Amino acid sequence: MEPAAILAASAGFIGLLAVVEVLSRRQRATAELARKLAHLSCGVLAAFLPLFMTFRSVVVVAVLFIPFMVVSRKLGIFASVHRAERTTLGEVYFPLGVGLAAALFPATVPYTFGVLVMAVSDALAALAGGRWGRRGYSVLGAHKTFTGSAVFFVSTAVLATGTLAVSGRLHTGSMAAALAAALILTALEGVLAGGVDNAVLPAAAAGLMVAFT
């Protein structure tokens, strides 16, 4: 166990949420934009936690933040973040997804890829779909746009290819696998509603990275 690292990581997440809260109030950002900014910044931090702490400690941080986000939601501590999630538990599922990825796939490459898919691809897809999405589709109660799904696919393919390149695993076969993984994850994201994608995508992406490489 690494108490100092756990405290530092926890302080980092709370600090990012506080910064987003202040910026959203001063700049009068929309609730959705504030939520996605928090989603992106906290997700990127979570993706690189294994650089300075063990995966067991990552799981501890994630477990601690599940009740923290529940309490924050009830008390309205980070109102700009919770306001956009009033009908879902996406901000609660977020640390759950991180914890599952760390527990099930405790290796830097798959874990980092999995969390980045949730942090980056999901955020970009939501923002693009909300701004430019004109045509949508519904599957199993999930309502998505074709524009958002296209952005999710491209972002995930780039992340997969980049992850393989950085880890020295990029070759013709792995590039095809990266595209296949991006397609599967896009289909999965398209049927998940209510913020559940935050819980499922990190471990699913990490698992595909392990299976395909």
GIKACOR-V841177 format. One line per field, one symbol per residue. burial: # if it has 16 or more other ideal C-beta (glycine too) atoms within 10 Angstrom, else .. A space follows every 50 residues. Layout:
burial: ???
This chain:
burial: .#..##..#..###.##..##.##....#.#################.## ..#.#.######.##..##..##...##.###.##...############ ######..#####################...#..........##.#### #######.###.##..#..#...#..###.##..##..##.#..###### ##########.##
